[in-house]
Amino acid sequence: MIERIIDKRTHDLGGGFEVGRVLPHHARRMVGPYIFFDHMGPVDLAPGIPRDLDVRPHPHIGLATVTYLYDGALTHRDSLGFHQEIRPHEVNWMVAGSGITHSERFEHARAHGATMHGIQAWVALPAEHEETDPAFYHHADGDLPIWEEGGVRGRLIAGEAEGMKSAVAVHSPQFYMHWDMAAEARRTLPALYPERAVYIASGSAEVGGQRLCAGQMAVLEPGRDVPVKASEAATVMALGGEPLGERYLFWNFVSSSKDRLEQAKEDWRQQRMILPEGDDQEYTPLPEG
């Protein structure tokens, strides 16, 4: 039932804030359209934390970013003029398309202290939508389908699954779910899409009969329903969809064209991309290599 297990790897975002990077992985670049999956925290941030920990303004093309929190808060600003605080169980869905810049800052934690815990994923766009106009959408907790069954409280973050549809506007067939599972709770992930994965964000669970701990993702074999049983109280993410074909990735850029990546690099290097309104006094330099 499990094709591969991927362990998160520690990655510094550049200012000392570390995340657990799951996708892309050298043996598995994508699951459906999901090309990037970072687990943030859980980490306690004290009041007065330095601004160096913030994610400074940086660019994206060819994808949509999905920010989802279990705890804490993040302040988003982008080059379209949106300024949005995101809190637990809400969704910030930013379509980069032809190009956008944004920052993510720990303003709430700096003022009050906070436990930061959440996931940021990137969804690659279909080739015909890679150069779509950039856009930003915020969805409050009440916008998302929620259900409860047998010790599981579930939320459909994006896409369609099991007769439900999220209010988040997606560009290709996919699903992205959050399950809070009580100890011994069971749920089956049906074979709705050809590519699927289950990630354990906290606790532990048996996926297809194999125990996974926090920080592990099981990439599932296609065409089979897969049982999930919480070994203890667990937070589980299920995701996947229809594959999009090969994508190239450099830094924060995703594209089906290597030439488009080179153009994006040069646009950022030459400072041709507008920085976020109200957050344009610093930026993240293009990495070497």
PASEBA-1860 file (N, C-alpha, C; in nm, 3 decimals):
! residues 289
1> MIERIIDK> 0.081/-0.121/0.000/0.000/0.000/0.000/0.085/0.126/0.000 ~ 0.205/0.117/0.059/0.296/0.232/0.066/0.405/0.215/-0.038 ~ 0.420/0.315/-0.122/0.524/0.313/-0.225/0.658/0.358/-0.171 ~ 0.655/0.460/-0.083/0.779/0.515/-0.027/0.748/0.594/0.100 ~ 0.839/0.591/0.195/0.829/0.675/0.315/0.938/0.782/0.307 ~ 0.899/0.907/0.328/0.992/1.019/0.322/0.998/1.083/0.461 ~ 1.118/1.099/0.514/1.139/1.168/0.641/1.167/1.315/0.615 ~ 1.114/1.402/0.698/1.144/1.544/0.684/1.291/1.568/0.712
9> RTHDLGGG> 1.348/1.668/0.643/1.488/1.707/0.662/1.492/1.851/0.710 ~ 1.578/1.882/0.804/1.587/2.017/0.859/1.641/2.113/0.755 ~ 1.572/2.227/0.742/1.612/2.328/0.644/1.595/2.466/0.707 ~ 1.701/2.548/0.699/1.697/2.685/0.750/1.645/2.777/0.640 ~ 1.541/2.855/0.670/1.483/2.945/0.570/1.569/3.067/0.543 ~ 1.679/3.081/0.617/1.773/3.187/0.585/1.802/3.281/0.700 ~ 1.712/3.290/0.797/1.733/3.380/0.909/1.742/3.308/1.042 ~ 1.753/3.175/1.039/1.761/3.099/1.162/1.634/3.023/1.195
17> FEVGRVLP> 1.523/3.050/1.123/1.400/2.975/1.146/1.406/2.847/1.064 ~ 1.400/2.733/1.133/1.415/2.605/1.067/1.281/2.536/1.046 ~ 1.267/2.467/0.935/1.148/2.391/0.903/1.189/2.248/0.871 ~ 1.090/2.159/0.865/1.114/2.023/0.819/1.068/2.010/0.676 ~ 1.161/1.995/0.584/1.125/1.986/0.441/1.100/1.840/0.403 ~ 0.985/1.817/0.340/0.945/1.682/0.300/0.951/1.669/0.147 ~ 0.882/1.759/0.078/0.888/1.766/-0.069/0.949/1.899/-0.110 ~ 1.026/1.899/-0.219/1.062/1.784/-0.304/1.167/1.696/-0.238
25> HHARRMVG> 1.167/1.569/-0.279/1.263/1.470/-0.231/1.333/1.412/-0.352 ~ 1.459/1.372/-0.335/1.534/1.325/-0.452/1.469/1.204/-0.518 ~ 1.395/1.126/-0.439/1.330/1.007/-0.495/1.183/1.030/-0.530 ~ 1.130/1.145/-0.491/0.989/1.175/-0.521/0.971/1.325/-0.522 ~ 0.963/1.382/-0.641/0.958/1.527/-0.654/0.820/1.583/-0.620 ~ 0.714/1.514/-0.661/0.579/1.566/-0.647/0.482/1.455/-0.607 ~ 0.370/1.496/-0.547/0.256/1.408/-0.525/0.135/1.480/-0.583 ~ 0.083/1.430/-0.697/-0.016/1.509/-0.769/0.049/1.641/-0.807
33> PYIFFDHM> -0.021/1.754/-0.787/0.040/1.884/-0.818/0.125/1.939/-0.704 ~ 0.132/1.869/-0.590/0.203/1.921/-0.472/0.352/1.897/-0.488 ~ 0.427/2.007/-0.504/0.569/2.000/-0.537/0.658/2.042/-0.421 ~ 0.597/2.091/-0.313/0.674/2.145/-0.201/0.589/2.127/-0.076 ~ 0.654/2.083/0.033/0.581/2.059/0.158/0.677/2.082/0.272 ~ 0.657/2.191/0.347/0.739/2.227/0.462/0.657/2.221/0.589 ~ 0.711/2.157/0.691/0.647/2.149/0.822/0.715/2.251/0.913 ~ 0.639/2.351/0.958/0.691/2.457/1.045/0.662/2.422/1.190
41> GPVDLAPG> 0.768/2.408/1.271/0.750/2.384/1.413/0.711/2.240/1.444 ~ 0.649/2.220/1.564/0.614/2.324/1.660/0.737/2.383/1.730 ~ 0.735/2.517/1.743/0.845/2.586/1.809/0.787/2.704/1.885 ~ 0.836/2.725/2.006/0.793/2.838/2.088/0.878/2.959/2.057 ~ 0.812/3.068/2.021/0.879/3.195/1.992/0.845/3.293/2.104 ~ 0.947/3.351/2.164/0.928/3.442/2.277/0.900/3.583/2.228 ~ 0.831/3.663/2.308/0.811/3.805/2.272/0.946/3.872/2.245 ~ 0.948/3.960/2.146/1.070/4.032/2.115/1.168/3.958/2.027
49> IPRDLDVR> 1.125/3.847/1.962/1.216/3.773/1.874/1.269/3.865/1.764 ~ 1.392/3.843/1.719/1.451/3.932/1.618/1.382/3.920/1.483 ~ 1.386/4.027/1.407/1.326/4.027/1.272/1.402/3.935/1.177 ~ 1.523/3.896/1.217/1.600/3.805/1.131/1.527/3.673/1.109 ~ 1.440/3.634/1.203/1.367/3.508/1.188/1.258/3.515/1.082 ~ 1.214/3.636/1.049/1.107/3.652/0.950/1.152/3.603/0.812 ~ 1.054/3.568/0.731/1.081/3.536/0.591/1.067/3.665/0.512 ~ 1.180/3.722/0.473/1.181/3.852/0.405/1.119/3.843/0.265
57> PHPHIGLA> 1.087/3.956/0.203/1.026/3.953/0.070/1.106/3.868/-0.029 ~ 1.033/3.786/-0.102/1.094/3.695/-0.198/0.992/3.668/-0.309 ~ 1.036/3.618/-0.425/0.946/3.602/-0.541/0.901/3.458/-0.561 ~ 0.793/3.443/-0.639/0.746/3.312/-0.686/0.694/3.326/-0.828 ~ 0.703/3.217/-0.904/0.631/3.204/-1.032/0.579/3.061/-1.044 ~ 0.474/3.042/-1.124/0.432/2.910/-1.170/0.367/2.819/-1.069 ~ 0.324/2.873/-0.955/0.271/2.788/-0.849/0.169/2.865/-0.766 ~ 0.103/2.794/-0.674/0.022/2.856/-0.570/0.079/2.813/-0.436
65> TVTYLYDG> 0.098/2.907/-0.344/0.143/2.872/-0.210/0.021/2.853/-0.120 ~ 0.029/2.755/-0.031/-0.081/2.723/0.061/-0.026/2.726/0.203 ~ -0.067/2.823/0.282/-0.023/2.833/0.420/-0.138/2.794/0.512 ~ -0.110/2.699/0.603/-0.212/2.645/0.692/-0.149/2.623/0.829 ~ -0.208/2.679/0.933/-0.151/2.673/1.067/-0.237/2.590/1.162 ~ -0.169/2.520/1.253/-0.235/2.455/1.366/-0.231/2.545/1.489 ~ -0.126/2.629/1.497/-0.109/2.716/1.612/-0.026/2.836/1.569 ~ -0.044/2.949/1.641/0.033/3.069/1.612/-0.033/3.159/1.510
73> ALTHRDSL> 0.046/3.247/1.450/-0.004/3.342/1.350/0.112/3.388/1.264 ~ 0.082/3.421/1.139/0.179/3.476/1.044/0.118/3.597/0.976 ~ 0.202/3.696/0.947/0.157/3.815/0.876/0.208/3.810/0.732 ~ 0.115/3.809/0.637/0.146/3.802/0.495/0.131/3.941/0.433 ~ 0.230/3.981/0.353/0.219/4.100/0.268/0.267/4.063/0.130 ~ 0.200/4.115/0.025/0.242/4.080/-0.110/0.239/4.201/-0.202 ~ 0.293/4.179/-0.321/0.308/4.288/-0.418/0.177/4.329/-0.483 ~ 0.068/4.257/-0.455/-0.064/4.300/-0.501/-0.130/4.396/-0.402
81> GFHQEIRP> -0.066/4.414/-0.286/-0.119/4.505/-0.185/-0.194/4.437/-0.073 ~ -0.199/4.304/-0.072/-0.269/4.233/0.035/-0.184/4.227/0.161 ~ -0.249/4.251/0.274/-0.187/4.243/0.406/-0.283/4.160/0.490 ~ -0.242/4.037/0.525/-0.336/3.945/0.587/-0.269/3.864/0.698 ~ -0.326/3.869/0.816/-0.283/3.783/0.925/-0.353/3.647/0.907 ~ -0.278/3.540/0.915/-0.337/3.407/0.908/-0.327/3.342/1.044 ~ -0.438/3.280/1.085/-0.446/3.215/1.216/-0.485/3.068/1.197 ~ -0.483/2.989/1.303/-0.507/2.845/1.289/-0.637/2.811/1.217
89> HEVNWMVA> -0.625/2.711/1.127/-0.736/2.652/1.051/-0.790/2.745/0.944 ~ -0.718/2.854/0.916/-0.749/2.939/0.802/-0.654/2.903/0.688 ~ -0.683/2.956/0.569/-0.600/2.927/0.453/-0.561/3.056/0.383 ~ -0.431/3.075/0.364/-0.381/3.175/0.270/-0.341/3.102/0.143 ~ -0.410/3.135/0.033/-0.385/3.069/-0.097/-0.338/3.179/-0.192 ~ -0.210/3.178/-0.227/-0.153/3.281/-0.312/-0.113/3.221/-0.445 ~ -0.174/3.269/-0.552/-0.143/3.224/-0.687/-0.031/3.312/-0.741 ~ 0.086/3.254/-0.762/0.198/3.332/-0.813/0.185/3.357/-0.963
97> GSGITHSE> 0.148/3.253/-1.038/0.131/3.269/-1.182/0.253/3.330/-1.248 ~ 0.232/3.441/-1.318/0.340/3.506/-1.392/0.441/3.575/-1.302 ~ 0.408/3.591/-1.174/0.506/3.648/-1.082/0.445/3.728/-0.970 ~ 0.491/3.705/-0.848/0.445/3.779/-0.731/0.558/3.777/-0.629 ~ 0.559/3.873/-0.539/0.651/3.871/-0.426/0.570/3.882/-0.297 ~ 0.623/3.824/-0.190/0.554/3.835/-0.061/0.653/3.814/0.053 ~ 0.610/3.854/0.172/0.686/3.830/0.295/0.595/3.760/0.394 ~ 0.658/3.691/0.489/0.585/3.623/0.596/0.658/3.653/0.726
105> RFEHARAH> 0.591/3.726/0.815/0.658/3.775/0.935/0.586/3.730/1.062 ~ 0.665/3.716/1.167/0.613/3.670/1.296/0.576/3.790/1.384 ~ 0.489/3.874/1.335/0.457/3.997/1.408/0.378/3.968/1.535 ~ 0.286/3.871/1.528/0.209/3.835/1.648/0.300/3.777/1.755 ~ 0.387/3.686/1.717/0.479/3.625/1.813/0.575/3.729/1.869 ~ 0.619/3.823/1.786/0.713/3.926/1.833/0.648/4.012/1.942 ~ 0.518/4.035/1.927/0.447/4.119/2.023/0.402/4.042/2.147 ~ 0.360/3.918/2.128/0.294/3.846/2.236/0.359/3.713/2.273
113> GATMHGIQ> 0.449/3.662/2.190/0.495/3.525/2.205/0.393/3.429/2.145 ~ 0.439/3.316/2.093/0.346/3.221/2.031/0.416/3.089/2.006 ~ 0.337/2.983/2.003/0.385/2.855/1.952/0.351/2.850/1.804 ~ 0.452/2.838/1.718/0.429/2.832/1.574/0.427/2.686/1.530 ~ 0.319/2.651/1.460/0.308/2.515/1.409/0.216/2.517/1.287 ~ 0.264/2.467/1.175/0.181/2.465/1.055/0.254/2.403/0.937 ~ 0.189/2.411/0.823/0.241/2.355/0.698/0.235/2.462/0.590 ~ 0.343/2.474/0.513/0.332/2.548/0.388/0.360/2.452/0.274
121> AWVALPAE> 0.265/2.448/0.181/0.278/2.364/0.062/0.277/2.453/-0.062 ~ 0.338/2.403/-0.169/0.327/2.467/-0.299/0.255/2.371/-0.394 ~ 0.165/2.427/-0.471/0.091/2.352/-0.571/0.134/2.402/-0.709 ~ 0.194/2.316/-0.788/0.232/2.355/-0.924/0.107/2.380/-1.008 ~ 0.116/2.476/-1.097/0.003/2.509/-1.183/0.013/2.433/-1.315 ~ -0.101/2.396/-1.375/-0.097/2.335/-1.508/-0.029/2.429/-1.608 ~ 0.030/2.372/-1.712/0.106/2.453/-1.808/0.026/2.570/-1.862 ~ -0.105/2.549/-1.887/-0.186/2.657/-1.943/-0.217/2.767/-1.843
129> HEETDPAF> -0.186/2.744/-1.716/-0.212/2.845/-1.613/-0.085/2.899/-1.547 ~ 0.031/2.854/-1.594/0.155/2.896/-1.529/0.177/3.046/-1.537 ~ 0.128/3.109/-1.642/0.147/3.253/-1.658/0.018/3.331/-1.630 ~ -0.071/3.271/-1.552/-0.194/3.341/-1.514/-0.162/3.462/-1.428 ~ -0.254/3.556/-1.420/-0.233/3.673/-1.336/-0.223/3.631/-1.190 ~ -0.129/3.689/-1.115/-0.120/3.656/-0.973/-0.245/3.698/-0.897 ~ -0.272/3.628/-0.786/-0.391/3.656/-0.706/-0.367/3.607/-0.564 ~ -0.447/3.658/-0.472/-0.438/3.616/-0.332/-0.578/3.596/-0.276
137> YHHADGDL> -0.597/3.485/-0.202/-0.726/3.455/-0.140/-0.704/3.412/0.005 ~ -0.786/3.465/0.093/-0.785/3.422/0.233/-0.918/3.357/0.264 ~ -0.914/3.240/0.327/-1.036/3.169/0.364/-1.037/3.145/0.514 ~ -1.139/3.197/0.580/-1.153/3.176/0.724/-1.194/3.033/0.753 ~ -1.186/2.995/0.878/-1.216/2.858/0.920/-1.353/2.813/0.870 ~ -1.453/2.897/0.876/-1.588/2.859/0.839/-1.609/2.836/0.691 ~ -1.509/2.872/0.606/-1.522/2.853/0.461/-1.496/2.709/0.418 ~ -1.440/2.628/0.505/-1.391/2.497/0.466/-1.481/2.385/0.518
145> PIWEEGGV> -1.510/2.285/0.436/-1.593/2.173/0.483/-1.530/2.101/0.602 ~ -1.610/2.076/0.705/-1.564/2.008/0.826/-1.657/1.891/0.855 ~ -1.602/1.781/0.905/-1.686/1.668/0.942/-1.624/1.598/1.063 ~ -1.705/1.521/1.133/-1.659/1.441/1.246/-1.715/1.301/1.234 ~ -1.630/1.202/1.263/-1.672/1.063/1.256/-1.577/0.977/1.337 ~ -1.628/0.899/1.429/-1.549/0.799/1.498/-1.416/0.844/1.553 ~ -1.413/0.957/1.621/-1.289/1.004/1.679/-1.201/1.082/1.583 ~ -1.252/1.116/1.466/-1.177/1.194/1.368/-1.253/1.323/1.340
153> RGRLIAGE> -1.182/1.435/1.350/-1.237/1.564/1.307/-1.158/1.606/1.184 ~ -1.228/1.618/1.071/-1.161/1.643/0.945/-1.196/1.777/0.885 ~ -1.104/1.829/0.804/-1.127/1.955/0.734/-1.069/1.941/0.594 ~ -1.148/1.974/0.492/-1.100/1.974/0.354/-1.045/2.113/0.323 ~ -0.914/2.123/0.311/-0.850/2.252/0.290/-0.867/2.298/0.146 ~ -0.845/2.209/0.051/-0.851/2.247/-0.090/-0.893/2.129/-0.175 ~ -0.954/2.160/-0.289/-0.991/2.057/-0.384/-1.122/1.989/-0.353 ~ -1.138/1.867/-0.407/-1.261/1.790/-0.390/-1.226/1.649/-0.344
161> AEGMKSAV> -1.310/1.598/-0.253/-1.291/1.461/-0.205/-1.415/1.414/-0.133 ~ -1.454/1.291/-0.156/-1.561/1.225/-0.081/-1.691/1.306/-0.080 ~ -1.723/1.365/-0.193/-1.848/1.440/-0.206/-1.841/1.581/-0.152 ~ -1.724/1.625/-0.106/-1.707/1.761/-0.053/-1.622/1.844/-0.149 ~ -1.640/1.975/-0.142/-1.561/2.066/-0.224/-1.524/2.188/-0.141 ~ -1.396/2.220/-0.139/-1.348/2.338/-0.067/-1.380/2.465/-0.146 ~ -1.392/2.576/-0.074/-1.415/2.705/-0.138/-1.289/2.760/-0.205 ~ -1.173/2.700/-0.176/-1.048/2.745/-0.237/-1.050/2.714/-0.387
169> AVHSPQFY> -1.020/2.814/-0.468/-1.021/2.798/-0.615/-0.890/2.734/-0.659 ~ -0.897/2.610/-0.707/-0.777/2.539/-0.753/-0.776/2.533/-0.906 ~ -0.659/2.499/-0.962/-0.642/2.499/-1.108/-0.634/2.359/-1.168 ~ -0.631/2.256/-1.083/-0.624/2.120/-1.134/-0.687/2.026/-1.030 ~ -0.727/1.905/-1.070/-0.791/1.811/-0.977/-0.696/1.772/-0.864 ~ -0.741/1.790/-0.740/-0.655/1.764/-0.624/-0.738/1.761/-0.497 ~ -0.673/1.721/-0.387/-0.735/1.729/-0.255/-0.627/1.752/-0.151 ~ -0.666/1.816/-0.041/-0.574/1.846/0.069/-0.657/1.848/0.196
177> MHWDMAAE> -0.631/1.755/0.288/-0.714/1.735/0.408/-0.630/1.742/0.536 ~ -0.697/1.785/0.642/-0.642/1.784/0.778/-0.733/1.697/0.863 ~ -0.673/1.595/0.926/-0.748/1.509/1.018/-0.687/1.521/1.157 ~ -0.767/1.552/1.257/-0.728/1.536/1.397/-0.787/1.404/1.445 ~ -0.701/1.310/1.483/-0.745/1.174/1.515/-0.719/1.145/1.662 ~ -0.823/1.098/1.733/-0.805/1.050/1.869/-0.730/0.917/1.866 ~ -0.669/0.880/1.978/-0.600/0.752/1.986/-0.695/0.638/1.948 ~ -0.647/0.549/1.862/-0.720/0.431/1.814/-0.827/0.464/1.710
185> ARRTLPAL> -0.845/0.592/1.676/-0.942/0.627/1.571/-0.894/0.573/1.437 ~ -0.990/0.540/1.351/-0.958/0.482/1.220/-1.029/0.560/1.110 ~ -0.961/0.566/0.995/-1.023/0.625/0.877/-0.957/0.565/0.753 ~ -1.032/0.554/0.646/-0.977/0.501/0.521/-0.966/0.614/0.420 ~ -0.847/0.624/0.359/-0.828/0.719/0.250/-0.858/0.647/0.119 ~ -0.968/0.684/0.053/-1.006/0.612/-0.070/-0.914/0.645/-0.187 ~ -0.918/0.559/-0.286/-0.835/0.576/-0.406/-0.901/0.674/-0.502 ~ -0.912/0.799/-0.458/-0.982/0.901/-0.536/-0.899/0.955/-0.650
193> YPERAVYI> -0.768/0.960/-0.630/-0.677/1.020/-0.727/-0.559/0.927/-0.749 ~ -0.491/0.936/-0.863/-0.381/0.844/-0.890/-0.259/0.864/-0.803 ~ -0.241/0.986/-0.747/-0.126/1.011/-0.660/-0.176/1.067/-0.527 ~ -0.132/1.004/-0.417/-0.177/1.043/-0.284/-0.062/1.024/-0.184 ~ -0.070/1.099/-0.074/0.026/1.083/0.034/-0.042/1.115/0.166 ~ 0.013/1.058/0.273/-0.033/1.086/0.409/0.088/1.133/0.489 ~ 0.075/1.246/0.558/0.184/1.300/0.639/0.141/1.307/0.785 ~ 0.228/1.264/0.876/0.201/1.270/1.019/0.266/1.397/1.075
201> ASGSAEVG> 0.183/1.494/1.112/0.234/1.620/1.165/0.261/1.613/1.315 ~ 0.184/1.531/1.388/0.210/1.508/1.530/0.154/1.373/1.568 ~ 0.208/1.315/1.674/0.164/1.183/1.717/0.221/1.074/1.626 ~ 0.147/0.966/1.613/0.188/0.857/1.526/0.064/0.783/1.479 ~ 0.077/0.714/1.366/-0.037/0.643/1.309/0.012/0.528/1.223 ~ -0.072/0.426/1.211/-0.046/0.317/1.118/-0.111/0.350/0.984 ~ -0.032/0.351/0.880/-0.081/0.379/0.746/-0.059/0.253/0.663 ~ -0.170/0.194/0.618/-0.158/0.068/0.546/-0.090/-0.039/0.629
209> GQRLCAGQ> -0.109/-0.033/0.761/-0.050/-0.133/0.850/0.091/-0.104/0.894 ~ 0.151/0.006/0.845/0.289/0.040/0.881/0.290/0.165/0.967 ~ 0.361/0.160/1.080/0.359/0.272/1.174/0.448/0.385/1.126 ~ 0.393/0.506/1.127/0.467/0.626/1.094/0.465/0.720/1.214 ~ 0.575/0.791/1.233/0.586/0.888/1.341/0.579/1.029/1.284 ~ 0.569/1.126/1.374/0.564/1.266/1.333/0.685/1.299/1.247 ~ 0.660/1.369/1.135/0.767/1.406/1.044/0.789/1.309/0.930 ~ 0.700/1.209/0.916/0.712/1.112/0.807/0.592/1.121/0.714
217> MAVLEPGR> 0.620/1.109/0.585/0.518/1.107/0.481/0.520/0.971/0.412 ~ 0.402/0.912/0.397/0.387/0.788/0.320/0.329/0.822/0.184 ~ 0.404/0.798/0.078/0.352/0.810/-0.058/0.286/0.678/-0.092 ~ 0.160/0.682/-0.132/0.078/0.562/-0.143/0.077/0.506/-0.285 ~ 0.060/0.376/-0.293/0.042/0.312/-0.422/-0.093/0.351/-0.481 ~ -0.103/0.365/-0.612/-0.231/0.405/-0.672/-0.332/0.291/-0.671 ~ -0.460/0.330/-0.676/-0.566/0.234/-0.700/-0.613/0.152/-0.582 ~ -0.565/0.183/-0.461/-0.605/0.104/-0.344/-0.649/0.196/-0.231
225> DVPVKASE> -0.762/0.163/-0.168/-0.800/0.231/-0.045/-0.697/0.197/0.062 ~ -0.664/0.296/0.145/-0.559/0.276/0.245/-0.613/0.310/0.384 ~ -0.610/0.213/0.477/-0.656/0.241/0.613/-0.551/0.318/0.693 ~ -0.600/0.410/0.776/-0.515/0.488/0.866/-0.570/0.472/1.007 ~ -0.485/0.432/1.101/-0.526/0.415/1.240/-0.429/0.492/1.329 ~ -0.483/0.581/1.414/-0.400/0.659/1.504/-0.350/0.571/1.617 ~ -0.218/0.561/1.633/-0.160/0.486/1.743/-0.174/0.562/1.874 ~ -0.180/0.693/1.864/-0.202/0.786/1.973/-0.270/0.907/1.910
233> AATVMALG> -0.308/1.005/1.989/-0.367/1.125/1.930/-0.272/1.178/1.823 ~ -0.324/1.206/1.703/-0.238/1.240/1.590/-0.301/1.348/1.503 ~ -0.215/1.429/1.445/-0.254/1.524/1.342/-0.202/1.472/1.209 ~ -0.292/1.451/1.115/-0.260/1.384/0.989/-0.303/1.473/0.872 ~ -0.217/1.484/0.772/-0.250/1.555/0.649/-0.254/1.454/0.535 ~ -0.359/1.460/0.454/-0.372/1.375/0.337/-0.380/1.465/0.214 ~ -0.308/1.431/0.109/-0.300/1.520/-0.007/-0.272/1.439/-0.133 ~ -0.298/1.503/-0.247/-0.268/1.440/-0.374/-0.351/1.497/-0.486
241> GEPLGERY> -0.355/1.424/-0.598/-0.432/1.470/-0.713/-0.381/1.409/-0.842 ~ -0.423/1.470/-0.949/-0.378/1.427/-1.082/-0.238/1.482/-1.108 ~ -0.146/1.400/-1.161/-0.012/1.451/-1.193/-0.016/1.552/-1.307 ~ 0.080/1.643/-1.306/0.084/1.751/-1.407/0.193/1.730/-1.510 ~ 0.280/1.635/-1.490/0.396/1.622/-1.578/0.518/1.687/-1.515 ~ 0.630/1.680/-1.583/0.757/1.725/-1.527/0.756/1.874/-1.498 ~ 0.811/1.909/-1.383/0.830/2.049/-1.346/0.974/2.070/-1.301 ~ 1.026/2.187/-1.334/1.160/2.226/-1.292/1.145/2.326/-1.177
249> LFWNFVSS> 1.238/2.316/-1.082/1.229/2.401/-0.964/1.366/2.461/-0.935 ~ 1.370/2.591/-0.917/1.489/2.658/-0.867/1.445/2.758/-0.762 ~ 1.496/2.741/-0.639/1.463/2.830/-0.529/1.312/2.838/-0.512 ~ 1.251/2.957/-0.536/1.107/2.975/-0.519/1.031/2.972/-0.651 ~ 1.098/2.931/-0.756/1.039/2.933/-0.890/1.007/2.790/-0.935 ~ 0.890/2.772/-0.995/0.848/2.644/-1.052/0.800/2.668/-1.194 ~ 0.841/2.582/-1.287/0.797/2.599/-1.425/0.814/2.469/-1.502 ~ 0.737/2.455/-1.609/0.757/2.344/-1.702/0.867/2.376/-1.804
257> SKDRLEQA> 0.924/2.498/-1.795/1.026/2.544/-1.889/1.152/2.589/-1.815 ~ 1.267/2.531/-1.850/1.393/2.576/-1.791/1.424/2.720/-1.830 ~ 1.388/2.759/-1.952/1.412/2.896/-1.996/1.334/2.995/-1.911 ~ 1.212/2.956/-1.870/1.132/3.046/-1.786/1.196/3.064/-1.649 ~ 1.258/2.959/-1.596/1.330/2.974/-1.471/1.446/3.072/-1.485 ~ 1.518/3.063/-1.594/1.630/3.156/-1.616/1.581/3.300/-1.625 ~ 1.467/3.319/-1.690/1.410/3.455/-1.698/1.373/3.506/-1.560 ~ 1.312/3.419/-1.478/1.272/3.460/-1.343/1.394/3.495/-1.258
265> KEDWRQQR> 1.501/3.416/-1.271/1.624/3.448/-1.199/1.675/3.588/-1.235 ~ 1.676/3.615/-1.365/1.729/3.744/-1.411/1.637/3.859/-1.368 ~ 1.507/3.836/-1.372/1.413/3.940/-1.328/1.438/3.975/-1.182 ~ 1.462/3.875/-1.099/1.486/3.903/-0.956/1.624/3.965/-0.936 ~ 1.723/3.914/-1.008/1.858/3.966/-0.996/1.863/4.113/-1.034 ~ 1.787/4.151/-1.136/1.786/4.290/-1.184/1.682/4.376/-1.113 ~ 1.616/4.319/-1.011/1.517/4.390/-0.930/1.402/4.445/-1.013 ~ 1.356/4.361/-1.108/1.242/4.400/-1.192/1.108/4.359/-1.133
273> MILPEGDD> 1.109/4.287/-1.022/0.985/4.243/-0.960/0.952/4.335/-0.842 ~ 0.830/4.384/-0.838/0.787/4.479/-0.735/0.782/4.409/-0.600 ~ 0.829/4.480/-0.496/0.826/4.425/-0.361/0.692/4.456/-0.294 ~ 0.658/4.385/-0.186/0.528/4.406/-0.120/0.510/4.548/-0.071 ~ 0.389/4.597/-0.086/0.355/4.730/-0.035/0.371/4.731/0.117 ~ 0.445/4.830/0.168/0.467/4.839/0.311/0.577/4.750/0.363 ~ 0.645/4.676/0.274/0.753/4.586/0.315/0.856/4.578/0.204 ~ 0.908/4.695/0.166/0.997/4.702/0.051/1.136/4.755/0.085
281> QEYTPLPE> 1.173/4.747/0.213/1.303/4.800/0.254/1.410/4.692/0.263 ~ 1.372/4.567/0.247/1.468/4.457/0.244/1.411/4.345/0.158 ~ 1.498/4.253/0.118/1.452/4.143/0.034/1.550/4.027/0.048 ~ 1.511/3.912/-0.005/1.596/3.793/0.000/1.676/3.784/-0.131 ~ 1.808/3.785/-0.123/1.889/3.778/-0.246/1.872/3.644/-0.317 ~ 1.894/3.646/-0.447/1.893/3.522/-0.526/2.008/3.433/-0.480 ~ 1.982/3.306/-0.447/2.092/3.217/-0.404/2.185/3.186/-0.520 ~ 2.307/3.157/-0.486/2.405/3.118/-0.588/2.383/2.973/-0.627
289> G> 2.416/2.940/-0.749/2.406/2.801/-0.793/2.272/2.764/-0.846
END
